[in-house]
């Protein structure tokens, strides 16, 4: 899930033993192996990604005031609160007035470099540190913010069942569904999370990993492809004789139609 980016005080405390209803995992033998293998993969990924993180951190600092990295409270396995690390993609302290809320489409709080980071999910790279600390997995249900968990659980009590496994950088729901915008989207993702908990195994994890890699590659190629023709596209919209936008001569409803279509077909994330 995508959310705003300020630190928050977690209102939830660690629950008593047995508070979480159990969802039976068919391949329980796989979970210890999964933890060891993912730790090794996360370490290798972090070493490879370290130079990229340094460059991205510098870009974040140069393009907007505030720190490059930030830690945000999230709910982990069995309800334990932990600090999840991210590259900052929104304006610093953007939740000072609103408090924790879901991010919106075309959110004005997202910085220009932050928009690219969120589209490519490069802002999530620091969470490899969370995997090495044993707080997260590479694959699993995405961790939610404590404040939003409290709201969701009032409407969807079984939401806590997804806390049986460590949260992941990616998951079955993230590889198939767009970011959450309301409770009805949370309910749909919950069905995917509970299915994953029941069916977690090496073959399912491999398919989710490949699906995520192909999805990210497609996004990156799409962004690069658009940038390659951006200058020509901008030039095409101007009349070379008058220097004015060609669209300015169109009726208002005709100019708005393409934008409306674009809003209805956002990038799948």
C-alpha positions as CSV (number, residue, x, y, z in Angstrom):
1,X,0.0,0.0,0.0
2,X,1.0,3.5,-0.6
3,X,0.8,6.1,2.1
4,X,1.9,9.5,3.2
5,X,5.4,9.9,4.6
6,X,5.8,11.2,8.1
7,X,6.8,9.4,11.2
8,X,3.9,8.6,13.5
9,X,3.3,7.4,17.0
10,X,1.9,3.8,16.9
11,X,-1.3,3.6,18.9
12,X,-1.3,-0.2,18.9
13,X,0.5,-2.3,21.5
14,X,1.7,-5.9,21.1
15,X,-1.4,-8.1,21.5
16,X,-1.8,-10.9,24.1
17,X,-0.8,-14.4,23.0
18,X,-3.5,-16.1,21.1
19,X,-5.3,-13.0,20.0
20,X,-4.8,-13.7,16.3
21,X,-7.0,-16.3,14.7
22,X,-4.9,-19.0,13.1
23,X,-4.8,-19.5,9.3
24,X,-3.4,-23.0,8.7
25,X,-0.3,-23.0,6.4
26,X,-0.1,-26.0,4.2
27,X,3.7,-26.0,3.9
28,X,4.9,-25.1,7.4
29,X,8.2,-26.8,6.8
30,X,9.1,-24.1,4.2
31,X,8.9,-21.1,6.5
32,X,12.3,-21.5,8.2
33,X,14.0,-22.2,4.8
34,X,12.2,-19.2,3.4
35,X,13.6,-16.9,6.1
36,X,17.2,-18.1,5.6
37,X,17.1,-17.9,1.8
38,X,15.5,-14.5,1.8
39,X,18.1,-13.1,4.2
40,X,20.9,-14.2,1.9
41,X,19.1,-12.8,-1.2
42,X,18.4,-9.5,0.7
43,X,22.0,-9.1,1.7
44,X,23.2,-9.6,-1.9
45,X,20.5,-7.2,-3.2
46,X,21.5,-4.5,-0.7
47,X,25.2,-4.8,-1.7
48,X,24.3,-4.5,-5.3
49,X,21.8,-1.7,-4.7
50,X,24.0,0.4,-2.4
51,X,25.5,2.6,-5.1
52,X,22.0,3.2,-6.5
53,X,20.7,4.1,-3.1
54,X,23.5,6.6,-2.6
55,X,22.7,8.4,-5.9
56,X,19.0,8.4,-5.2
57,X,19.5,9.7,-1.7
58,X,21.6,12.6,-3.1
59,X,18.9,13.4,-5.7
60,X,16.2,13.4,-3.0
61,X,18.2,15.8,-0.8
62,X,19.0,18.1,-3.7
63,X,15.5,18.4,-5.1
64,X,13.5,18.9,-1.9
65,X,14.1,20.0,1.7
66,X,14.2,17.3,4.3
67,X,16.1,14.0,4.9
68,X,16.6,11.5,2.1
69,X,15.5,8.5,4.2
70,X,12.8,8.2,6.8
71,X,11.4,5.6,9.1
72,X,7.7,4.9,9.4
73,X,5.9,2.8,12.0
74,X,4.3,-0.3,10.6
75,X,2.6,-3.4,12.0
76,X,4.6,-6.6,11.7
77,X,4.2,-10.2,12.5
78,X,1.9,-10.9,15.5
79,X,1.1,-7.1,15.7
80,X,4.7,-6.0,16.7
81,X,5.4,-2.4,15.7
82,X,8.6,-1.8,13.8
83,X,10.1,1.1,11.9
84,X,10.1,0.5,8.1
85,X,12.7,2.4,6.1
86,X,12.0,4.2,2.8
87,X,13.5,6.8,0.5
88,X,11.4,10.0,1.0
89,X,9.1,10.6,-1.9
90,X,6.8,13.2,-0.4
91,X,7.3,16.7,1.0
92,X,8.9,16.6,4.5
93,X,6.3,16.6,7.3
94,X,3.4,16.5,4.8
95,X,1.1,14.9,7.3
96,X,1.5,17.6,10.0
97,X,-2.0,18.9,9.4
98,X,-3.9,15.8,8.1
99,X,-2.4,12.9,10.1
100,X,-2.0,9.5,8.5
101,X,-4.1,9.1,5.4
102,X,-3.9,7.0,2.2
103,X,-2.0,8.6,-0.7
104,X,-4.2,9.7,-3.6
105,X,-3.8,9.6,-7.3
106,X,-1.8,12.6,-8.5
107,X,-1.1,13.5,-4.9
108,X,0.3,17.1,-4.7
109,X,2.5,16.1,-1.8
110,X,4.7,13.8,-3.9
111,X,7.9,15.5,-5.1
112,X,9.0,15.3,-8.8
113,X,11.8,12.8,-8.0
114,X,9.4,11.1,-5.6
115,X,6.9,10.4,-8.4
116,X,9.6,8.5,-10.3
117,X,10.7,6.6,-7.2
118,X,7.1,5.5,-6.4
119,X,6.4,4.5,-10.0
120,X,9.5,2.3,-10.1
121,X,9.2,1.3,-6.4
122,X,12.9,2.3,-5.9
123,X,11.7,4.1,-2.7
124,X,11.2,0.6,-1.2
125,X,14.9,-0.5,-1.6
126,X,15.8,0.6,2.0
127,X,13.4,-2.1,3.3
128,X,16.1,-4.7,2.5
129,X,17.5,-3.5,5.8
130,X,14.3,-4.5,7.5
131,X,14.6,-8.0,5.9
132,X,18.1,-8.3,7.3
133,X,16.8,-7.2,10.7
134,X,14.2,-10.0,10.7
135,X,11.3,-7.6,10.6
136,X,10.2,-8.2,7.0
137,X,10.4,-10.9,4.3
138,X,11.0,-10.3,0.6
139,X,7.6,-11.8,-0.1
140,X,4.6,-11.6,2.1
141,X,1.6,-9.3,3.0
142,X,2.5,-5.6,2.8
143,X,2.8,-4.0,6.3
144,X,0.2,-1.4,7.2
145,X,0.4,1.6,9.4
146,X,-0.9,1.2,13.0
147,X,-3.3,4.2,12.7
148,X,-4.8,2.8,9.5
149,X,-4.9,-0.7,10.9
150,X,-7.1,0.5,13.8
151,X,-9.6,2.0,11.3
152,X,-9.6,-1.0,9.0
153,X,-10.1,-3.5,11.8
154,X,-13.3,-1.7,12.8
155,X,-14.8,-2.6,9.4
156,X,-12.8,-5.8,8.6
157,X,-12.1,-7.7,11.9
158,X,-10.3,-10.6,10.1
159,X,-7.7,-8.1,8.8
160,X,-5.5,-9.2,11.8
161,X,-5.2,-12.7,10.4
162,X,-2.7,-11.4,7.8
163,X,-0.2,-10.7,10.6
164,X,0.7,-14.4,11.0
165,X,3.6,-14.0,8.7
166,X,6.3,-11.4,8.4
167,X,5.2,-8.6,6.0
168,X,7.0,-8.5,2.7
169,X,8.4,-6.0,0.2
170,X,6.1,-7.5,-2.4
171,X,3.3,-10.0,-2.3
172,X,0.6,-11.8,-4.2
173,X,-1.8,-8.9,-3.8
174,X,0.8,-6.3,-4.9
175,X,1.6,-8.3,-8.1
176,X,-2.1,-8.4,-9.1
177,X,-3.9,-5.3,-7.7
178,X,-3.3,-1.5,-7.7
179,X,-2.6,0.5,-4.6
180,X,-5.3,0.8,-1.9
181,X,-7.6,3.9,-2.0
182,X,-10.5,2.7,0.2
183,X,-11.7,-0.1,2.4
184,X,-13.2,-2.1,-0.5
185,X,-9.8,-2.4,-2.1
186,X,-8.3,-3.5,1.3
187,X,-10.9,-6.3,1.5
188,X,-10.0,-7.6,-1.9
189,X,-6.3,-7.6,-1.1
190,X,-7.0,-9.3,2.2
191,X,-8.4,-12.3,0.3
192,X,-5.0,-12.5,-1.6
193,X,-3.0,-12.2,1.7
194,X,-4.9,-15.0,3.4
195,X,-4.6,-17.2,0.4
196,X,-0.8,-16.6,0.4
197,X,-0.6,-17.5,4.1
198,X,-2.4,-20.8,3.4
199,X,-0.5,-21.7,0.3
200,X,2.9,-20.2,0.9
201,X,5.6,-22.4,-0.7
202,X,8.7,-22.2,-2.9
203,X,6.8,-22.5,-6.2
204,X,4.3,-19.7,-5.2
205,X,7.2,-17.5,-4.0
206,X,9.1,-18.0,-7.2
207,X,6.1,-17.1,-9.3
208,X,5.4,-13.9,-7.3
209,X,9.1,-12.9,-7.5
210,X,9.1,-13.4,-11.3
211,X,5.8,-11.5,-11.6
212,X,7.1,-8.6,-9.6
213,X,10.4,-8.5,-11.6
214,X,8.5,-8.4,-14.9
215,X,6.1,-5.8,-13.6
216,X,9.0,-3.5,-12.4
217,X,10.9,-4.0,-15.7
218,X,7.8,-3.1,-17.7
219,X,7.3,0.1,-15.6
220,X,10.9,1.1,-16.0
221,X,10.9,0.5,-19.8
222,X,7.6,2.4,-20.1
223,X,9.0,5.4,-18.2
224,X,12.2,5.4,-20.3
225,X,10.2,5.1,-23.5
226,X,8.1,8.1,-22.7
227,X,11.1,10.2,-21.8
228,X,12.8,9.3,-25.1
229,X,9.9,11.0,-27.0
230,X,8.9,13.6,-24.4
231,X,10.6,16.5,-26.2
232,X,9.1,15.6,-29.6
233,X,5.7,15.2,-28.1
234,X,5.9,18.6,-26.4
235,X,7.0,20.2,-29.6
236,X,4.1,18.6,-31.5
237,X,1.6,20.3,-29.3
238,X,2.8,23.8,-30.3
239,X,2.1,25.7,-33.4
240,X,5.5,26.6,-34.8
241,X,4.1,29.8,-36.3
242,X,2.2,31.2,-33.4
243,X,4.1,29.5,-30.5
244,X,0.8,28.6,-28.9
245,X,-0.6,25.3,-27.8
246,X,-2.6,23.7,-30.6
247,X,-5.1,22.4,-28.1
248,X,-6.0,26.0,-27.1
249,X,-8.1,26.2,-30.2
250,X,-10.2,23.2,-29.3
251,X,-13.4,23.3,-27.3
252,X,-12.9,22.8,-23.5
253,X,-14.7,19.4,-23.5
254,X,-12.5,18.1,-26.3
255,X,-9.3,19.1,-24.4
256,X,-10.5,17.4,-21.2
257,X,-11.5,14.1,-22.9
258,X,-7.9,12.7,-23.3
259,X,-7.1,13.6,-19.7
260,X,-10.2,11.8,-18.5
261,X,-9.2,8.7,-20.4
262,X,-5.7,8.9,-19.0
263,X,-7.0,9.0,-15.5
264,X,-9.1,5.9,-16.1
265,X,-6.0,3.9,-17.2
266,X,-3.2,4.6,-14.7
267,X,0.0,2.5,-14.6
268,X,-0.7,-0.8,-12.8
269,X,1.2,-0.9,-9.6
